[in-house]
Amino acid sequence: MLRKALMSGIAAKVIQEARKPQNQAKIKEFIAKIGEQNKKQGGGRGYGRGPVR
């Protein structure tokens, strides 16, 4: 029960911080950087999933 209360408090704080404009810019930069890394690594090709139907 204490763990759930702690986790919900942390989640509320994260959401509150994510609403701030300066943090939104940082989040967008981070997401763009991750997207570039995935493109370089060839992520999303789907190897090992079997035939596409």
LUMMAR-868613 format. One line per field, with one value per residue (C-alpha): x, y, z; chain; residue in one letter. Coordinates in pm, 1 decimal, decimal comma. Example, Ala and Ser with C-alpha at 12.3 -4.5 7.8 and 13.67 -1.06 7.14 Angstrom:
// LUMMAR-868613
c1 = [1230,0 | 1367,0]
c2 = [-450,0 | -106,0]
c3 = [780,0 | 714,0]
mol = [A | A]
type = [A | S]
//
This chain:
// LUMMAR-868613
c1 = [0,0 | 284,2 | 453,7 | 143,0 | 115,4 | 482,1 | 458,7 | 148,3 | 321,5 | 624,7 | 405,0 | 217,3 | 547,1 | 675,8 | 357,3 | 370,4 | 731,4 | 658,7 | 401,2 | 663,3 | 770,0 | 1144,8 | 1107,4 | 892,9 | 1179,1 | 1422,8 | 1184,4 | 1149,3 | 1527,8 | 1565,4 | 1303,1 | 1467,6 | 1806,2 | 1659,6 | 1495,0 | 1826,3 | 1999,2 | 1729,8 | 1769,9 | 2147,6 | 2101,7 | 1833,1 | 1567,2 | 1221,8 | 1323,4 | 1146,5 | 1412,3 | 1329,5 | 956,0 | 877,5 | 712,2 | 491,8 | 138,2]
c2 = [0,0 | 237,6 | 147,5 | 239,6 | 574,0 | 647,0 | 551,6 | 764,7 | 1059,3 | 1018,5 | 987,2 | 1304,8 | 1493,5 | 1368,2 | 1477,4 | 1815,6 | 1870,8 | 1752,3 | 2030,3 | 2302,9 | 2450,5 | 2423,5 | 2057,7 | 1992,0 | 2120,1 | 1885,8 | 1592,7 | 1666,1 | 1681,5 | 1351,8 | 1180,3 | 1312,1 | 1181,7 | 837,9 | 832,6 | 908,2 | 630,5 | 382,9 | 477,9 | 428,4 | 89,0 | -13,7 | -55,5 | -168,0 | -410,7 | -695,0 | -964,8 | -1279,5 | -1232,2 | -1487,6 | -1433,0 | -1131,7 | -1228,8]
c3 = [0,0 | 82,7 | -245,1 | -446,9 | -269,2 | -332,7 | -700,1 | -756,5 | -590,9 | -815,0 | -1123,3 | -1031,2 | -991,5 | -1327,9 | -1503,0 | -1330,4 | -1441,6 | -1797,1 | -1839,3 | -1804,3 | -2141,9 | -2077,1 | -1986,8 | -2293,8 | -2510,0 | -2333,1 | -2380,4 | -2753,5 | -2794,3 | -2608,2 | -2823,9 | -3141,7 | -3025,8 | -2951,5 | -3294,8 | -3464,1 | -3270,5 | -3372,8 | -3738,1 | -3716,6 | -3551,7 | -3799,4 | -3535,2 | -3635,6 | -3907,7 | -3737,3 | -3762,4 | -3571,0 | -3574,6 | -3843,9 | -4180,1 | -4237,4 | -4319,3]
mol = [A | A | A | A | A | A | A | A | A | A | A | A | A | A | A | A | A | A | A | A | A | A | A | A | A | A | A | A | A | A | A | A | A | A | A | A | A | A | A | A | A | A | A | A | A | A | A | A | A | A | A | A | A]
type = [M | L | R | K | A | L | M | S | G | I | A | A | K | V | I | Q | E | A | R | K | P | Q | N | Q | A | K | I | K | E | F | I | A | K | I | G | E | Q | N | K | K | Q | G | G | G | R | G | Y | G | R | G | P | V | R]
//
